Amino acid sequence: MIVTVRTTTDARAKADALARGAVEARLAACAQISGPVTSVYHWRGAIETTEEWEVVFKTTEARYGALEAHLTAAHDYETPEILATRVTRVAERYARWVEDETAGAVEPETPARDERPFFVYGTLRPGGYNHDRFLAGRIGTEAAAVLPGAVLHDGPGYPYVVPQTGGRVIGSLLMPSSGDYGDLFGLLDRLELPVGYERVAMDVVRTEDGVQVSAWVFVASPDAPLGPVIESGDWFDRP
């Protein structure tokens, strides 16, 4: 069964990232972006009016659950719109193409128990909205830290680290609680890799004692939608 899945977001670059991430992960055969559209809705006791971009994905019912999980993780809305509609009639060749293109979806590999902490510097940092959504209550230790030899770029609702001599990025070192490492390792890969990141091991300096720690860092992939450099290196202090 072929289904179309619809979501909206408040920037064209975010729509591009959602579309590309789902297609690259083979959770959808294709995605169309349209807009801007004007959305009028109730939110926290008020009527809001927002300019948004719509993304429509073509997938199969068998892949819907994985696509929904991916969009929920990748989206920066607290309550993203994710609507699926079964297609009652479809050209046979097109249906076969959608099925073929989504049949090869690859799940991130299970971690090899190389349990480095994670250096986070944007929405996953304590105080960021994705930290509260995905990590709160599952972190054993956290510490302020600095990543030397890198600069911070703004992006479509979240930032990107790019290695560069002389720069530095402010963030936090997080070690998942005992027993949670494998689950969070996989979750973070599913959250970050489809939207323009690569996971690499880098040396990070813990602020409290100056100790150098090897940590996993999600850095910008070559096709990441980079925005301007954040000169302070601190996403929370961006203009």
HULINCOR-V135938 format. One record per residue. OMEGA is omega in radians with two decimals (NA if undefined). Layout:
omega=OMEGA
omega=OMEGA
This chain:
omega=3.09
omega=3.07
omega=2.96
omega=-3.10
omega=-3.04
omega=2.97
omega=3.09
omega=3.08
omega=-2.94
omega=3.09
omega=3.14
omega=-3.13
omega=3.09
omega=3.10
omega=3.10
omega=-3.11
omega=3.11
omega=-3.13
omega=-3.09
omega=-3.12
omega=-3.12
omega=-3.13
omega=3.11
omega=3.12
omega=-3.11
omega=3.00
omega=3.05
omega=3.11
omega=3.10
omega=3.10
omega=3.07
omega=-3.13
omega=3.09
omega=3.13
omega=0.06
omega=3.02
omega=3.11
omega=3.13
omega=3.09
omega=-3.00
omega=3.02
omega=3.05
omega=3.09
omega=3.02
omega=-3.13
omega=3.04
omega=-3.10
omega=3.02
omega=-3.03
omega=2.99
omega=-3.08
omega=3.04
omega=-3.11
omega=3.05
omega=3.12
omega=-3.10
omega=3.04
omega=-3.09
omega=3.09
omega=3.11
omega=3.14
omega=-3.11
omega=-3.06
omega=-3.09
omega=3.14
omega=3.11
omega=3.11
omega=3.13
omega=3.13
omega=-3.11
omega=3.12
omega=-3.13
omega=-3.03
omega=-3.06
omega=3.12
omega=3.02
omega=3.06
omega=3.12
omega=-3.09
omega=3.03
omega=3.06
omega=-3.06
omega=3.14
omega=3.13
omega=3.06
omega=3.09
omega=-3.06
omega=3.09
omega=-3.10
omega=3.09
omega=-3.03
omega=-3.11
omega=3.12
omega=3.12
omega=3.13
omega=3.11
omega=3.12
omega=3.14
omega=-3.14
omega=-3.07
omega=-3.14
omega=-3.11
omega=-3.07
omega=-3.13
omega=-3.07
omega=3.07
omega=3.08
omega=-3.13
omega=3.04
omega=-3.11
omega=-3.14
omega=3.11
omega=3.03
omega=-2.85
omega=2.98
omega=2.95
omega=3.08
omega=2.99
omega=-3.11
omega=-2.98
omega=-3.11
omega=-3.05
omega=3.10
omega=3.13
omega=3.08
omega=-3.03
omega=3.09
omega=-3.02
omega=3.12
omega=3.01
omega=-3.14
omega=-3.09
omega=-2.93
omega=-2.97
omega=-3.05
omega=3.13
omega=-3.09
omega=-3.11
omega=3.13
omega=3.13
omega=3.05
omega=-3.12
omega=3.04
omega=-3.08
omega=3.11
omega=3.04
omega=3.10
omega=3.08
omega=-3.13
omega=3.04
omega=-3.08
omega=3.07
omega=2.95
omega=3.13
omega=-3.08
omega=-3.13
omega=3.12
omega=-3.02
omega=3.09
omega=3.00
omega=3.05
omega=3.10
omega=3.13
omega=-3.12
omega=3.05
omega=-3.13
omega=3.04
omega=-3.10
omega=-3.13
omega=3.11
omega=-3.11
omega=2.99
omega=-3.13
omega=3.01
omega=3.13
omega=3.10
omega=3.10
omega=-3.14
omega=-3.12
omega=-2.98
omega=-3.09
omega=-3.13
omega=-3.10
omega=3.06
omega=3.13
omega=3.14
omega=-3.11
omega=3.05
omega=-3.14
omega=-3.14
omega=-2.93
omega=-2.98
omega=-3.10
omega=-3.05
omega=2.96
omega=3.12
omega=2.93
omega=3.13
omega=3.14
omega=3.05
omega=3.13
omega=3.10
omega=-3.10
omega=-3.12
omega=3.10
omega=-2.99
omega=-2.98
omega=-3.06
omega=3.12
omega=-3.12
omega=3.10
omega=-3.06
omega=3.03
omega=-3.05
omega=2.97
omega=3.11
omega=3.03
omega=-3.11
omega=-3.10
omega=3.00
omega=-3.08
omega=-3.11
omega=-3.14
omega=-3.13
omega=-3.04
omega=2.98
omega=-3.11
omega=3.09
omega=3.01
omega=-2.95
omega=-3.12
omega=-3.05
omega=-3.07
omega=-3.07
omega=3.12
omega=3.13
omega=-3.12
omega=-3.12
omega=NA
